[in-house]
C-alpha cells in the first residue's frame, strides 16, 4: 500500500493538463470561426454595396439622353470614366479608380463604362414613314462598379443602349 502514495495527484494533474489543452484548442477554433464569419459578412456587404453602385450606374446610362450624354461622353472625346472599344481598361490598377478617373455614385463607390460595340442603323428609314428596329443605332456597353468599403469588390454588367430616332 505504501507504493501507491501520490498516484492520485499525478493522475489528476495529467487529467487537468488534458482538459486545459482541450480548452485552448476550442478557444482557438472558435476565434478562427469568428474571423471567418466576419470575413464572410464583410464580403457579402461589400458585394451588395458594389451591386447597388452597378444598378445606379445602369439606371443612369439607360436614362441618359442619347444625343447630348451618350454621343459626347462615350462615342466622342476620351473622357474618364468612359472608354471606347479600342481603349483597354486596367480594372486592377488603382489609378483607374482614383478621384476623377471614375464616376462616383451616391454610395461613394465608383464605376467606369466601356463601349464594347456600336452598331449603326441598317436602313435609312423604317419604311411607310415610321421608324423601325433596323433604323436604330445600338450600343453595347460594359459597366464595371467597384466598392472598397470593407474589402475590394468589382462587379460587371453589359447593357444595350438603343437610339430612338426622331421621325
C-alpha positions as CSV (number, residue, x, y, z in Angstrom):
1,X,0.0,0.0,0.0
2,X,2.9,2.3,0.6
3,X,3.8,2.2,-3.2
4,X,0.5,3.9,-4.2
5,X,1.1,7.2,-2.3
6,X,0.8,10.3,-4.6
7,X,-0.5,8.5,-7.7
8,X,-3.9,10.2,-7.4
9,X,-2.1,13.6,-7.6
10,X,-0.2,12.7,-10.7
11,X,-3.3,11.3,-12.4
12,X,-5.4,14.4,-11.5
13,X,-2.6,16.7,-12.8
14,X,-2.5,14.7,-16.1
15,X,-6.3,15.0,-16.4
16,X,-6.1,18.7,-15.7
17,X,-3.4,19.1,-18.4
18,X,-5.6,17.3,-21.0
19,X,-8.6,19.4,-20.1
20,X,-6.5,22.6,-20.4
21,X,-5.3,21.6,-23.9
22,X,-8.8,20.8,-25.0
23,X,-10.0,24.3,-23.7
24,X,-7.2,26.1,-25.5
25,X,-7.9,24.2,-28.7
26,X,-11.6,25.0,-28.6
27,X,-10.9,28.7,-27.9
28,X,-8.5,28.8,-30.9
29,X,-11.1,27.2,-33.1
30,X,-13.9,29.5,-32.0
31,X,-11.7,32.5,-32.6
32,X,-10.9,31.3,-36.1
33,X,-14.6,30.7,-36.9
34,X,-15.4,34.1,-35.6
35,X,-12.9,35.7,-38.0
36,X,-14.2,33.6,-40.9
37,X,-17.8,34.7,-40.2
38,X,-16.7,38.3,-40.0
39,X,-14.9,38.0,-43.4
40,X,-17.9,36.3,-45.0
41,X,-20.2,39.1,-43.7
42,X,-17.8,41.8,-44.9
43,X,-17.6,40.2,-48.4
44,X,-21.3,40.0,-48.7
45,X,-21.9,43.6,-47.6
46,X,-19.2,44.7,-50.0
47,X,-20.7,42.8,-52.8
48,X,-24.1,44.3,-52.1
49,X,-22.5,47.8,-52.0
50,X,-20.8,47.2,-55.4
51,X,-24.0,45.8,-56.8
52,X,-26.0,48.9,-55.7
53,X,-23.4,51.1,-57.4
54,X,-23.8,48.9,-60.6
55,X,-27.6,49.3,-60.5
56,X,-27.3,53.0,-60.0
57,X,-24.9,53.3,-63.0
58,X,-27.0,51.2,-65.2
59,X,-30.1,53.3,-64.4
60,X,-28.0,56.5,-65.2
61,X,-26.9,55.1,-68.5
62,X,-30.3,53.8,-69.5
63,X,-31.9,57.2,-68.7
64,X,-29.2,59.2,-70.4
65,X,-30.1,61.4,-73.3
66,X,-28.7,59.8,-76.5
67,X,-27.6,63.0,-78.3
68,X,-26.1,65.0,-75.5
69,X,-24.9,62.5,-73.0
70,X,-24.0,59.3,-74.9
71,X,-22.5,60.9,-78.1
72,X,-20.4,63.4,-76.2
73,X,-19.2,61.2,-73.4
74,X,-18.9,57.7,-74.7
75,X,-18.6,58.0,-78.5
76,X,-16.9,61.4,-78.6
77,X,-13.7,62.5,-76.8
78,X,-11.8,60.3,-74.5
79,X,-13.5,61.1,-71.2
80,X,-12.9,59.5,-67.9
81,X,-14.8,57.3,-66.8
82,X,-15.9,56.4,-70.4
83,X,-13.7,54.2,-72.6
84,X,-14.0,53.5,-76.3
85,X,-13.7,50.0,-77.8
86,X,-10.1,50.4,-78.7
87,X,-9.1,51.6,-75.2
88,X,-8.1,49.0,-72.6
89,X,-9.3,49.4,-69.1
90,X,-6.9,48.5,-66.3
91,X,-9.5,47.3,-63.8
92,X,-6.9,46.2,-61.2
93,X,-5.0,49.5,-61.4
94,X,-5.8,51.9,-58.6
95,X,-5.3,54.8,-61.0
96,X,-8.5,53.7,-62.8
97,X,-10.5,54.1,-59.6
98,X,-8.8,57.4,-58.5
99,X,-10.9,60.5,-57.9
100,X,-11.9,62.0,-61.3
101,X,-10.9,58.8,-63.2
102,X,-14.1,57.0,-62.3
103,X,-17.6,58.3,-61.8
104,X,-18.8,58.3,-58.2
105,X,-22.2,57.1,-57.1
106,X,-24.4,58.2,-54.3
107,X,-22.8,55.5,-52.1
108,X,-19.3,56.8,-52.7
109,X,-18.4,53.9,-55.0
110,X,-17.0,54.2,-58.5
111,X,-17.9,52.9,-61.9
112,X,-16.4,53.0,-65.4
113,X,-18.2,52.4,-68.7
114,X,-16.6,50.9,-71.8
115,X,-18.1,50.9,-75.2
116,X,-18.0,47.3,-76.5
117,X,-19.6,47.8,-79.9
118,X,-21.6,50.3,-81.8
119,X,-24.0,49.1,-84.5
120,X,-25.3,51.7,-86.8
121,X,-28.8,51.7,-88.4
122,X,-29.3,49.1,-91.1
123,X,-31.6,51.3,-93.2
124,X,-32.1,55.0,-93.6
125,X,-35.7,54.9,-92.8
126,X,-38.2,52.5,-91.3
127,X,-40.5,52.4,-94.3
128,X,-44.0,53.8,-94.5
129,X,-42.8,56.9,-92.7
130,X,-42.2,55.1,-89.4
131,X,-39.1,54.2,-87.5
132,X,-38.5,50.5,-87.0
133,X,-35.9,48.4,-85.3
134,X,-33.5,48.5,-88.2
135,X,-33.4,52.3,-88.1
136,X,-32.0,52.4,-84.5
137,X,-28.3,52.7,-83.5
138,X,-27.4,50.3,-80.8
139,X,-24.5,50.5,-78.3
140,X,-23.3,47.6,-76.3
141,X,-21.8,48.9,-73.0
142,X,-19.8,47.2,-70.3
143,X,-20.2,48.8,-66.9
144,X,-17.8,47.9,-64.0
145,X,-18.6,49.1,-60.5
146,X,-16.2,48.8,-57.6
147,X,-16.6,49.0,-53.8
148,X,-13.8,49.3,-51.3
149,X,-15.9,49.8,-48.2
150,X,-14.7,46.7,-46.3
151,X,-12.8,44.9,-49.0
152,X,-12.3,45.4,-52.7
153,X,-15.2,44.0,-54.8
154,X,-15.9,44.6,-58.5
155,X,-19.0,43.6,-60.4
156,X,-19.7,44.0,-64.2
157,X,-22.7,44.0,-66.4
158,X,-23.3,44.6,-70.1
159,X,-26.3,46.6,-71.3
160,X,-27.6,47.7,-74.7
161,X,-28.4,51.4,-75.2
162,X,-30.7,51.9,-78.2
163,X,-31.2,55.2,-80.0
164,X,-34.8,56.1,-80.6
165,X,-34.6,58.1,-83.9
166,X,-36.7,61.2,-84.5
167,X,-39.4,61.0,-87.1
